[in-house]
Amino acid sequence: MANPVAVAARLQNRKTIFAVDVDEEHIVDAREALRKASSKMPLRVRILEEKLN
């Protein structure tokens, strides 16, 4: 019997994977961090912005 080599998460379409809460002055940095993280994901990624009160 072999040992497991890797672990994978089963994701559904249109589910949030990462959520970041930042001040307006750090939006550019947050988008860049999410863009870099998305390059490591084996799927298409959309980065959405939502302004909260």
HELIX and SHEET records of a PDB file:
HELIX    1   1 GLU A   24  HIS A   26  5                                   3    
HELIX    2   2 ILE A   27  SER A   38  1                                  12    
END                                                                             
